[in-house]
Amino acid sequence: MQVQGSADHSDRKKILFFCSGLPMGGAETHMVQLREGLAQRGQPSDLLLHGLKRSEAMMRAPGAQNPIFLDIKGMSEIGGWFKTWRALRRLQPDLIVAVNQTPLIIGIICRWFFATKAKIVCIFHTMEMQKREQHLISTFRRLSPFCDAIVYVSRNQKRMWSERGIAARATEVVYNGVDSSKGGPPPDARRTIRASLKIGDEDYVVGVVATFRDEKNQAQIVEAAADLRARGVPVKVILVGGGQNFAAVQAKVRELDLEDRVFMVGEQTDPRPFMAACDVGVLCSLMETFPIAAIEFLSCGRPMIASDVGGVSEIVEHGHNGLLYEVGRRDQLADRIAELAQDERRAALTANARSSIERFSLDGMIDQYDRLFQRVLAN
């Protein structure tokens, strides 16, 4: 990774990345990439994990090294507050980078009780809080003005949360980025992955890369594949990821007798070879903020079909590098997949895929965070 436009590093202060856990997910991937990128610029940091969730694949990622585990069940665990307080007192960071709302809330309250004097920046990846987190919205609203900066990852997200009364001393939008210096998947990835799954070279294949959670809605593309089979569209589907809904989606594949059309390959440390094996990337999410998977598919030269939710329309331009459809509309998803089964239609969007995401570079993203952190520390 090349350093471009980075800030002066002659007097680096200490940063602590504070996360709820380290499962496989977009926010976590973003955090470890940012931490690794800053380390390459000479920025020291620690990684503090509040909760129990973690993925072995994520733990092996560059940027996840030497984590400090608190193993706290949640904010309702009284002893967990004292454990966090002691950790912050021992680590003495100059800046806490809180990933999403729970670490922000904990960090601000611990600062009130003299655990730390650190500035606090929240990188907020959420468009809609999940049901189990709804009770945190009012607390987040009350405490956000005490945050030194909130970083949103899409303009749509910033507008929505501002309308809900979330305000900080400073706010900024920094788009997620991908590392184009990796040079893309191996040249033979498409052929190798297809051969391993017994998918033909000429088969039309779409893919989803996402953790199996309710909001990712993978069941919809399985049902759409069944609809398309009935319509005579010979699409095949690769599903990459693991998570709590994996078994339920797998059961649906069996129920609909789609085991020869839908291939569930589990969690992958590097999903790019599987993206390369596809002709089109798909996101059928009910909630998204600014999905890295969409950028990665496009960087692999694959157009996207995506539900028009959150900041997705800031990545996928309908009719240019992909197609959008209304959230939850399985019929529209099937129609979009059928439309791109046509070689000429797909080729027109494929031609624009890579160039459309040039502004979403990992180096550029890290530069923006680097400058922001230094500004916050200087004030």
KEKE-3310 file (N, C-alpha, C; in steps of 0.2 Angstrom, whole numbers, plus 5000, padded with zeros to 4 digits):
npx = (5004:5003:5008:4999:4998:4998:4997:5008:5020:5028:5026:5018:5003:4994:4982:4967:4958:4941:4930:4914:4916:4924:4918:4915:4912:4906:4909:4919:4929:4932:4937:4949:4956:4959:4966:4977:4982:4985:4995:5005:5009:5016:5008:5005:4994:4981:4970:4954:4943:4926:4915:4910:4909:4918:4928:4937:4943:4943:4951:4963:4967:4977:4980:4972:4980:4986:4975:4965:4956:4940:4929:4915:4898:4888:4882:4874:4880:4887:4899:4907:4908:4917:4928:4931:4933:4945:4953:4954:4960:4973:4978:4978:4975:4977:4967:4952:4945:4929:4920:4905:4889:4888:4902:4905:4895:4899:4913:4911:4904:4913:4924:4918:4919:4932:4941:4948:4956:4954:4951:4937:4932:4919:4916:4903:4893:4880:4864:4851:4847:4847:4834:4837:4844:4837:4834:4845:4845:4840:4849:4861:4858:4857:4870:4879:4882:4893:4903:4918:4920:4909:4910:4902:4898:4892:4883:4869:4867:4872:4863:4851:4853:4856:4843:4837:4841:4854:4870:4886:4902:4909:4906:4908:4909:4916:4920:4919:4933:4942:4956:4965:4978:4980:4979:4968:4959:4967:4973:4967:4957:4943:4941:4946:4938:4925:4927:4929:4916:4909:4903:4899:4910:4902:4891:4879:4881:4878:4882:4883:4890:4891:4888:4878:4864:4849:4846:4853:4847:4848:4839:4830:4836:4838:4825:4822:4830:4823:4811:4816:4821:4808:4805:4813:4826:4842:4851:4864:4869:4881:4884:4893:4899:4897:4887:4873:4861:4864:4862:4848:4846:4852:4844:4832:4837:4838:4825:4818:4824:4836:4850:4858:4860:4862:4875:4883:4897:4902:4911:4925:4941:4947:4937:4937:4942:4930:4921:4926:4923:4910:4897:4890:4887:4877:4867:4855:4850:4840:4844:4857:4872:4884:4890:4905:4906:4899:4908:4919:4915:4913:4926:4932:4927:4914:4897:4884:4869:4857:4848:4839:4844:4849:4866:4868:4865:4874:4885:4881:4876:4861:4859:4871:4883:4877:4861:4847:4835:4818:4818:4815:4807:4805:4801:4806:4820:4822:4818:4829:4840:4837:4837:4851:4856:4857:4869:4874:4868:4873:4887:4888:4886:4897:4908:4909:4912:4924:4930:4921:4922:4934:4936:4934:4945:4956:4968:4965:4954:4961:4969:4960:4955:4967:4970:4959:4959:4971:4968:4957:4965:4973:4965)
npy = (4994:5011:5026:5041:5058:5059:5064:5074:5064:5065:5067:5057:5053:5042:5030:5022:5009:5005:4992:4983:4969:4956:4950:4943:4956:4971:4983:4979:4974:4986:4993:4985:4986:5000:5002:4994:5001:5014:5010:5007:5019:5024:5025:5022:5010:5003:4989:4987:4975:4974:4965:4947:4941:4935:4932:4919:4920:4934:4937:4934:4943:4956:4970:4966:4962:4958:4960:4966:4958:4960:4953:4954:4953:4962:4979:4978:4971:4973:4972:4973:4986:4991:4984:4988:5002:5001:4996:5006:5016:5010:5009:5022:5030:5043:5046:5039:5028:5025:5011:5012:5013:5008:5006:5020:5025:5019:5023:5037:5038:5032:5041:5052:5047:5048:5039:5041:5054:5055:5061:5058:5049:5044:5031:5028:5016:5012:5012:5009:5004:4988:4977:4973:4983:4995:5001:5009:5021:5033:5035:5036:5048:5057:5057:5059:5073:5075:5069:5070:5070:5063:5051:5048:5036:5037:5049:5049:5042:5051:5062:5056:5053:5065:5071:5064:5069:5067:5073:5080:5087:5089:5083:5072:5065:5050:5040:5022:5012:5002:4991:4994:4991:4978:4971:4964:4948:4932:4928:4915:4913:4913:4902:4892:4892:4890:4877:4870:4870:4864:4871:4877:4885:4893:4896:4906:4916:4923:4932:4933:4942:4942:4943:4931:4937:4943:4956:4955:4946:4935:4924:4929:4929:4916:4912:4920:4913:4901:4906:4911:4899:4893:4901:4898:4904:4901:4903:4903:4903:4909:4910:4918:4918:4917:4914:4918:4915:4905:4891:4891:4897:4888:4877:4881:4881:4867:4864:4870:4863:4867:4863:4861:4873:4883:4888:4887:4893:4896:4906:4916:4921:4929:4935:4938:4929:4921:4931:4934:4923:4925:4932:4943:4954:4954:4962:4960:4966:4971:4982:4993:5002:5008:4998:4988:4976:4978:4988:4980:4970:4978:4982:4971:4971:4967:4970:4977:4971:4978:4981:4996:5004:5014:5020:5014:5018:5028:5021:5012:5016:5017:5008:5012:5006:4996:4989:4994:4990:4990:4989:4973:4968:4954:4950:4961:4959:4947:4950:4959:4951:4942:4951:4954:4942:4943:4944:4955:4966:4965:4966:4980:4986:4980:4986:4998:4995:4994:5007:5015:5015:5022:5033:5027:5023:5014:5020:5033:5034:5031:5042:5052:5049:5049:5063:5069:5063:5069:5082:5082:5078:5089:5100)
npz = (5000:4996:5003:5003:5003:5017:5034:5045:5054:5065:5078:5085:5093:5105:5099:5102:5096:5099:5100:5099:5097:5087:5075:5058:5047:5039:5046:5055:5046:5040:5051:5054:5043:5042:5054:5051:5040:5046:5054:5046:5042:5053:5064:5081:5089:5100:5102:5108:5113:5117:5119:5117:5104:5090:5075:5068:5056:5055:5065:5061:5052:5045:5055:5065:5075:5091:5100:5114:5125:5133:5135:5139:5143:5139:5141:5152:5161:5176:5182:5171:5167:5177:5173:5160:5163:5171:5161:5152:5160:5162:5149:5144:5132:5119:5110:5107:5096:5093:5087:5081:5090:5103:5109:5109:5118:5130:5131:5132:5145:5153:5152:5159:5172:5174:5169:5158:5148:5135:5118:5109:5095:5085:5073:5063:5057:5055:5048:5051:5067:5074:5081:5094:5098:5098:5110:5113:5105:5111:5121:5114:5107:5117:5122:5111:5108:5116:5110:5101:5088:5075:5062:5048:5035:5023:5013:5013:5025:5035:5033:5037:5051:5056:5055:5064:5076:5080:5085:5085:5091:5080:5063:5049:5033:5027:5015:5013:5008:4996:4993:4980:4976:4978:4966:4961:4960:4958:4941:4937:4945:4943:4934:4942:4954:4949:4944:4955:4961:4952:4942:4926:4913:4904:4911:4919:4932:4948:4963:4981:4994:5011:5028:5036:5042:5048:5042:5030:5022:5013:5010:5001:4988:4986:4985:4974:4964:4963:4957:4945:4939:4937:4927:4917:4917:4917:4930:4942:4959:4970:4987:4999:5015:5033:5048:5059:5052:5043:5043:5042:5029:5021:5024:5017:5004:5002:5004:4992:4983:4976:4976:4966:4960:4969:4979:4994:5002:5013:5026:5021:5021:5011:5000:4986:4975:4974:4970:4958:4951:4949:4938:4940:4954:4969:4981:4992:5003:5017:5025:5024:5025:5019:5009:5009:5001:4989:4983:4982:4973:4962:4960:4956:4943:4941:4938:4948:4956:4966:4981:4984:4996:5011:5009:4997:4984:4982:4978:4968:4952:4944:4929:4925:4931:4937:4943:4952:4964:4972:4989:4997:4986:4979:4966:4958:4960:4954:4941:4938:4938:4928:4918:4917:4913:4899:4888:4881:4887:4900:4898:4894:4907:4914:4908:4914:4927:4935:4934:4940:4953:4957:4966:4978:4986:4996:5001:5000:5009:5021:5022:5024:5037:5044:5044:5050:5063:5068:5068:5077:5089:5090:5094)
capx = (5000:5007:5006:4998:4995:4997:4999:5015:5019:5034:5024:5012:5000:4992:4975:4964:4952:4937:4925:4910:4919:4927:4915:4916:4907:4909:4912:4925:4934:4934:4942:4956:4960:4961:4971:4984:4985:4988:5001:5010:5011:5019:5003:5003:4987:4979:4963:4951:4936:4922:4911:4912:4909:4924:4928:4944:4945:4945:4957:4970:4967:4981:4976:4968:4985:4987:4969:4964:4949:4937:4924:4909:4892:4884:4882:4870:4885:4889:4906:4910:4910:4923:4933:4932:4936:4952:4957:4955:4965:4979:4980:4979:4975:4975:4961:4948:4940:4924:4916:4898:4886:4890:4908:4904:4892:4904:4918:4909:4902:4920:4927:4915:4921:4939:4945:4952:4955:4955:4946:4933:4929:4914:4915:4896:4892:4874:4859:4845:4849:4843:4828:4840:4848:4833:4834:4851:4844:4839:4855:4865:4856:4859:4878:4882:4885:4899:4908:4923:4918:4906:4911:4897:4901:4888:4879:4862:4867:4873:4857:4845:4854:4855:4836:4835:4844:4861:4874:4893:4906:4911:4904:4912:4908:4922:4917:4923:4937:4945:4964:4966:4985:4981:4979:4962:4959:4972:4970:4964:4952:4936:4941:4947:4932:4920:4928:4928:4909:4906:4900:4902:4913:4897:4885:4877:4882:4877:4885:4882:4896:4888:4887:4871:4860:4842:4845:4856:4841:4850:4834:4827:4839:4837:4818:4822:4833:4817:4807:4819:4821:4802:4804:4818:4832:4847:4855:4867:4871:4886:4883:4899:4898:4894:4883:4868:4856:4867:4858:4841:4846:4854:4838:4828:4840:4836:4817:4817:4828:4841:4856:4862:4860:4864:4881:4885:4904:4905:4915:4931:4946:4948:4931:4938:4941:4923:4918:4928:4919:4903:4896:4886:4887:4870:4865:4847:4849:4835:4847:4864:4874:4889:4893:4911:4906:4897:4914:4924:4913:4914:4933:4933:4925:4908:4892:4880:4862:4857:4842:4840:4844:4855:4870:4869:4864:4880:4890:4878:4872:4857:4860:4878:4888:4873:4854:4844:4828:4815:4819:4810:4804:4808:4800:4811:4826:4822:4818:4835:4844:4835:4839:4858:4857:4858:4876:4875:4866:4878:4893:4888:4887:4903:4913:4909:4912:4930:4931:4915:4924:4941:4936:4933:4952:4958:4973:4962:4950:4965:4972:4955:4955:4973:4970:4954:4962:4976:4964:4954:4970:4976:4960)
capy = (5000:5017:5032:5047:5064:5057:5069:5074:5059:5066:5067:5053:5051:5035:5029:5015:5007:5002:4989:4978:4963:4956:4945:4945:4961:4977:4988:4976:4974:4993:4995:4982:4989:5007:5001:4992:5007:5019:5007:5008:5026:5025:5027:5017:5010:4997:4987:4984:4972:4974:4959:4940:4939:4936:4927:4917:4924:4941:4938:4933:4949:4962:4975:4964:4959:4959:4963:4966:4955:4961:4947:4957:4950:4968:4985:4977:4967:4978:4971:4975:4993:4992:4981:4993:5008:4999:4995:5013:5019:5007:5010:5029:5033:5051:5046:5033:5028:5020:5009:5011:5017:5005:5009:5027:5027:5017:5028:5044:5037:5031:5048:5056:5045:5049:5033:5043:5061:5055:5063:5052:5049:5038:5029:5025:5012:5010:5016:5007:4999:4981:4977:4972:4989:5001:5005:5013:5027:5039:5036:5039:5055:5062:5057:5061:5080:5075:5066:5075:5069:5057:5050:5044:5032:5039:5055:5047:5040:5057:5066:5053:5053:5072:5072:5061:5073:5065:5079:5080:5093:5089:5078:5071:5059:5047:5034:5016:5011:4996:4992:4992:4989:4970:4969:4959:4941:4928:4927:4909:4912:4912:4895:4887:4892:4887:4870:4867:4870:4860:4876:4877:4891:4897:4897:4913:4916:4929:4930:4938:4941:4945:4939:4928:4940:4945:4962:4954:4944:4930:4920:4932:4927:4909:4912:4922:4908:4897:4909:4911:4892:4892:4906:4896:4908:4896:4906:4899:4908:4908:4913:4918:4921:4913:4918:4915:4912:4901:4885:4892:4898:4881:4873:4884:4879:4860:4864:4872:4858:4871:4862:4861:4880:4888:4885:4890:4891:4898:4912:4916:4926:4933:4933:4940:4924:4920:4937:4934:4917:4927:4937:4949:4954:4955:4964:4960:4968:4976:4987:4994:5009:5009:4991:4986:4971:4981:4991:4975:4967:4982:4983:4965:4971:4964:4975:4975:4972:4979:4984:5003:5006:5017:5023:5010:5022:5032:5017:5009:5020:5012:5009:5013:5001:4991:4990:4995:4988:4992:4984:4968:4966:4948:4950:4965:4956:4941:4953:4962:4945:4940:4956:4954:4936:4945:4946:4962:4971:4964:4969:4987:4988:4978:4990:5004:4993:4996:5015:5019:5015:5024:5037:5024:5020:5013:5025:5040:5034:5031:5049:5057:5048:5052:5070:5070:5061:5074:5088:5081:5078:5096:5104)
capz = (5000:4995:5007:4998:5006:5024:5039:5048:5059:5069:5085:5085:5100:5105:5097:5104:5093:5104:5096:5103:5096:5080:5070:5051:5045:5036:5051:5058:5041:5039:5056:5054:5037:5044:5059:5048:5036:5050:5057:5040:5042:5059:5070:5086:5091:5103:5100:5114:5111:5123:5119:5116:5097:5086:5070:5067:5050:5056:5070:5057:5047:5047:5058:5071:5079:5098:5103:5121:5126:5139:5136:5143:5139:5137:5145:5158:5166:5180:5183:5165:5168:5181:5169:5155:5167:5172:5155:5149:5164:5161:5142:5143:5125:5118:5106:5107:5090:5095:5081:5082:5096:5110:5112:5110:5124:5135:5131:5135:5152:5157:5153:5164:5178:5175:5167:5153:5146:5128:5114:5106:5088:5083:5066:5064:5051:5055:5045:5056:5073:5075:5086:5101:5099:5098:5116:5113:5101:5115:5125:5109:5105:5122:5123:5105:5108:5120:5106:5098:5080:5072:5055:5044:5029:5017:5014:5015:5032:5039:5033:5041:5058:5058:5056:5071:5082:5082:5084:5089:5090:5072:5059:5043:5029:5024:5011:5014:5002:4995:4992:4973:4975:4978:4959:4959:4961:4954:4935:4936:4951:4940:4932:4948:4959:4946:4943:4962:4962:4946:4938:4919:4911:4901:4916:4921:4940:4952:4970:4987:4999:5017:5034:5036:5047:5045:5037:5024:5018:5008:5008:4995:4982:4985:4982:4967:4960:4962:4953:4939:4937:4934:4921:4912:4917:4921:4934:4947:4964:4975:4993:5003:5022:5038:5053:5063:5048:5038:5043:5039:5022:5019:5024:5011:4997:5001:5003:4986:4978:4973:4978:4960:4958:4974:4982:5000:5002:5020:5028:5017:5023:5005:4995:4979:4970:4973:4967:4951:4948:4947:4932:4943:4962:4972:4988:4993:5010:5020:5028:5022:5025:5013:5009:5006:4996:4983:4980:4980:4967:4956:4959:4952:4936:4941:4939:4954:4957:4974:4984:4985:5003:5014:5004:4991:4978:4981:4975:4962:4948:4940:4922:4923:4934:4940:4943:4958:4964:4978:4995:4998:4980:4976:4959:4954:4960:4949:4934:4937:4937:4921:4913:4916:4909:4892:4887:4879:4893:4906:4895:4895:4914:4916:4905:4919:4934:4939:4934:4944:4961:4958:4971:4984:4987:5003:5003:5001:5015:5027:5022:5027:5044:5047:5045:5055:5070:5070:5069:5084:5094:5091:5097)
cpx = (5004:5004:5005:4995:4994:5000:5006:5015:5025:5032:5018:5009:4996:4984:4973:4958:4948:4931:4921:4913:4922:4924:4916:4910:4910:4912:4919:4931:4936:4939:4949:4960:4963:4966:4978:4986:4988:4995:5007:5013:5014:5015:5002:4996:4986:4972:4960:4944:4932:4918:4914:4913:4916:4924:4936:4947:4947:4951:4964:4971:4973:4977:4972:4973:4984:4981:4969:4957:4946:4932:4918:4903:4888:4885:4878:4874:4888:4897:4910:4912:4916:4929:4936:4936:4943:4956:4959:4960:4972:4982:4982:4980:4974:4969:4958:4944:4935:4920:4909:4896:4888:4896:4908:4901:4896:4909:4917:4908:4909:4924:4924:4917:4928:4943:4950:4951:4955:4950:4943:4930:4925:4914:4908:4894:4884:4869:4852:4848:4844:4838:4832:4843:4844:4833:4840:4850:4844:4845:4860:4864:4858:4867:4882:4885:4892:4905:4912:4921:4914:4907:4906:4901:4897:4884:4872:4862:4867:4866:4851:4846:4854:4848:4834:4838:4851:4866:4881:4896:4908:4908:4907:4909:4914:4919:4922:4927:4940:4952:4964:4973:4985:4981:4973:4964:4965:4969:4966:4958:4945:4936:4941:4941:4926:4921:4927:4921:4905:4901:4903:4905:4907:4891:4885:4877:4882:4880:4883:4887:4893:4888:4879:4867:4854:4842:4849:4852:4843:4844:4830:4830:4839:4830:4818:4825:4827:4813:4810:4820:4814:4801:4809:4824:4837:4852:4858:4869:4876:4885:4890:4897:4896:4890:4877:4862:4858:4863:4851:4841:4848:4848:4833:4830:4838:4828:4815:4820:4832:4848:4861:4863:4862:4870:4883:4892:4906:4909:4922:4935:4947:4942:4932:4938:4934:4919:4920:4925:4912:4903:4893:4886:4880:4871:4858:4846:4843:4837:4854:4866:4879:4893:4899:4911:4904:4903:4918:4921:4914:4922:4936:4931:4918:4902:4888:4872:4860:4850:4844:4839:4850:4859:4872:4869:4870:4886:4887:4874:4868:4858:4867:4883:4884:4866:4852:4837:4825:4816:4814:4806:4807:4807:4804:4818:4827:4822:4825:4840:4843:4838:4847:4860:4859:4865:4878:4874:4871:4885:4894:4889:4894:4909:4914:4911:4918:4931:4926:4917:4931:4941:4935:4940:4953:4963:4970:4958:4955:4968:4967:4955:4961:4972:4965:4956:4967:4973:4961:4959:4973:4972:4960)
cpy = (5006:5022:5038:5052:5063:5063:5069:5069:5059:5066:5063:5052:5045:5034:5022:5014:5003:4999:4984:4971:4962:4950:4947:4950:4967:4982:4985:4976:4981:4995:4992:4985:4996:5006:4999:4998:5012:5016:5008:5015:5028:5027:5021:5016:5003:4995:4984:4982:4971:4967:4952:4938:4940:4930:4925:4920:4931:4942:4937:4938:4954:4967:4973:4961:4962:4963:4962:4964:4957:4956:4949:4955:4956:4973:4983:4973:4972:4978:4973:4982:4995:4989:4985:4999:5007:4999:5002:5017:5016:5009:5018:5032:5040:5051:5039:5033:5022:5018:5007:5014:5014:5007:5016:5029:5025:5021:5034:5043:5036:5037:5052:5054:5044:5043:5035:5051:5061:5058:5057:5053:5043:5037:5025:5022:5010:5015:5015:5002:4993:4982:4977:4979:4995:5005:5010:5020:5033:5040:5039:5046:5059:5062:5060:5068:5080:5071:5071:5075:5063:5057:5045:5041:5033:5046:5054:5046:5047:5061:5063:5054:5060:5074:5069:5064:5071:5071:5078:5086:5094:5083:5078:5065:5057:5040:5028:5015:5004:4997:4989:4990:4981:4967:4964:4952:4938:4927:4921:4908:4910:4904:4890:4886:4888:4879:4866:4866:4866:4865:4877:4884:4896:4898:4904:4913:4922:4927:4935:4936:4945:4940:4937:4931:4942:4950:4960:4950:4939:4925:4922:4930:4920:4908:4914:4917:4903:4899:4909:4904:4891:4896:4903:4900:4903:4899:4902:4905:4905:4913:4912:4921:4915:4917:4914:4912:4907:4894:4886:4893:4891:4876:4875:4881:4871:4860:4865:4868:4862:4869:4862:4868:4885:4885:4890:4888:4893:4904:4911:4922:4931:4931:4934:4935:4921:4925:4936:4928:4919:4932:4944:4948:4956:4957:4964:4962:4972:4982:4987:5001:5011:5002:4990:4981:4973:4984:4986:4971:4971:4983:4976:4965:4968:4969:4972:4976:4972:4983:4992:5005:5009:5021:5019:5014:5027:5028:5014:5014:5016:5014:5010:5008:4995:4992:4990:4992:4990:4986:4980:4965:4960:4948:4955:4962:4951:4945:4956:4957:4943:4945:4956:4947:4937:4947:4953:4967:4971:4967:4976:4990:4986:4982:4996:5002:4996:5004:5018:5019:5018:5029:5034:5020:5019:5018:5031:5040:5035:5039:5053:5056:5050:5059:5072:5069:5066:5080:5088:5082:5085:5101:5103)
cpz = (5000:5000:5002:5003:5014:5028:5042:5054:5064:5076:5086:5092:5099:5104:5100:5100:5098:5100:5101:5102:5089:5076:5063:5049:5042:5040:5054:5052:5040:5044:5056:5048:5039:5049:5056:5043:5040:5053:5052:5040:5049:5065:5075:5088:5095:5100:5106:5111:5117:5124:5118:5108:5093:5081:5069:5061:5051:5061:5067:5052:5049:5049:5064:5076:5087:5101:5111:5122:5133:5141:5140:5139:5137:5142:5152:5163:5170:5181:5176:5164:5171:5177:5164:5158:5168:5166:5152:5153:5163:5154:5141:5136:5124:5114:5106:5100:5091:5088:5083:5089:5103:5113:5113:5117:5130:5136:5134:5143:5156:5157:5158:5171:5178:5173:5162:5151:5138:5124:5111:5099:5087:5075:5066:5057:5050:5052:5050:5061:5073:5081:5093:5103:5100:5104:5117:5110:5106:5119:5120:5107:5111:5123:5117:5105:5112:5116:5102:5090:5079:5065:5053:5038:5023:5019:5016:5023:5037:5039:5037:5048:5060:5059:5062:5077:5084:5080:5088:5088:5083:5069:5052:5039:5026:5021:5013:5008:5002:4992:4984:4971:4975:4971:4957:4961:4956:4947:4934:4941:4948:4938:4938:4953:4955:4945:4950:4964:4957:4942:4931:4917:4908:4905:4918:4929:4943:4959:4975:4992:5005:5022:5034:5043:5044:5040:5030:5019:5012:5006:5002:4989:4981:4982:4975:4962:4958:4957:4946:4935:4933:4927:4915:4911:4921:4925:4940:4952:4969:4981:4998:5010:5027:5043:5055:5058:5043:5037:5040:5032:5018:5018:5018:5005:4996:5000:4996:4980:4973:4974:4972:4957:4963:4978:4988:5002:5009:5020:5024:5020:5017:5000:4988:4974:4969:4969:4959:4948:4946:4941:4935:4951:4964:4979:4988:5000:5011:5023:5026:5024:5019:5012:5005:5000:4990:4979:4978:4974:4961:4955:4955:4945:4936:4942:4945:4953:4964:4975:4985:4992:5006:5009:4998:4984:4977:4978:4968:4958:4943:4933:4920:4925:4937:4939:4950:4958:4971:4983:4996:4992:4977:4968:4955:4954:4955:4942:4933:4935:4930:4916:4911:4913:4902:4892:4886:4884:4899:4904:4896:4902:4916:4914:4910:4926:4938:4939:4938:4951:4962:4964:4978:4986:4995:5006:5004:5007:5021:5028:5026:5035:5047:5049:5050:5062:5072:5072:5076:5090:5095:5094:5105)
residu = (MET:GLN:VAL:GLN:GLY:SER:ALA:ASP:HIS:SER:ASP:ARG:LYS:LYS:ILE:LEU:PHE:PHE:CYS:SER:GLY:LEU:PRO:MET:GLY:GLY:ALA:GLU:THR:HIS:MET:VAL:GLN:LEU:ARG:GLU:GLY:LEU:ALA:GLN:ARG:GLY:GLN:PRO:SER:ASP:LEU:LEU:LEU:HIS:GLY:LEU:LYS:ARG:SER:GLU:ALA:MET:MET:ARG:ALA:PRO:GLY:ALA:GLN:ASN:PRO:ILE:PHE:LEU:ASP:ILE:LYS:GLY:MET:SER:GLU:ILE:GLY:GLY:TRP:PHE:LYS:THR:TRP:ARG:ALA:LEU:ARG:ARG:LEU:GLN:PRO:ASP:LEU:ILE:VAL:ALA:VAL:ASN:GLN:THR:PRO:LEU:ILE:ILE:GLY:ILE:ILE:CYS:ARG:TRP:PHE:PHE:ALA:THR:LYS:ALA:LYS:ILE:VAL:CYS:ILE:PHE:HIS:THR:MET:GLU:MET:GLN:LYS:ARG:GLU:GLN:HIS:LEU:ILE:SER:THR:PHE:ARG:ARG:LEU:SER:PRO:PHE:CYS:ASP:ALA:ILE:VAL:TYR:VAL:SER:ARG:ASN:GLN:LYS:ARG:MET:TRP:SER:GLU:ARG:GLY:ILE:ALA:ALA:ARG:ALA:THR:GLU:VAL:VAL:TYR:ASN:GLY:VAL:ASP:SER:SER:LYS:GLY:GLY:PRO:PRO:PRO:ASP:ALA:ARG:ARG:THR:ILE:ARG:ALA:SER:LEU:LYS:ILE:GLY:ASP:GLU:ASP:TYR:VAL:VAL:GLY:VAL:VAL:ALA:THR:PHE:ARG:ASP:GLU:LYS:ASN:GLN:ALA:GLN:ILE:VAL:GLU:ALA:ALA:ALA:ASP:LEU:ARG:ALA:ARG:GLY:VAL:PRO:VAL:LYS:VAL:ILE:LEU:VAL:GLY:GLY:GLY:GLN:ASN:PHE:ALA:ALA:VAL:GLN:ALA:LYS:VAL:ARG:GLU:LEU:ASP:LEU:GLU:ASP:ARG:VAL:PHE:MET:VAL:GLY:GLU:GLN:THR:ASP:PRO:ARG:PRO:PHE:MET:ALA:ALA:CYS:ASP:VAL:GLY:VAL:LEU:CYS:SER:LEU:MET:GLU:THR:PHE:PRO:ILE:ALA:ALA:ILE:GLU:PHE:LEU:SER:CYS:GLY:ARG:PRO:MET:ILE:ALA:SER:ASP:VAL:GLY:GLY:VAL:SER:GLU:ILE:VAL:GLU:HIS:GLY:HIS:ASN:GLY:LEU:LEU:TYR:GLU:VAL:GLY:ARG:ARG:ASP:GLN:LEU:ALA:ASP:ARG:ILE:ALA:GLU:LEU:ALA:GLN:ASP:GLU:ARG:ARG:ALA:ALA:LEU:THR:ALA:ASN:ALA:ARG:SER:SER:ILE:GLU:ARG:PHE:SER:LEU:ASP:GLY:MET:ILE:ASP:GLN:TYR:ASP:ARG:LEU:PHE:GLN:ARG:VAL:LEU:ALA:ASN)
# end
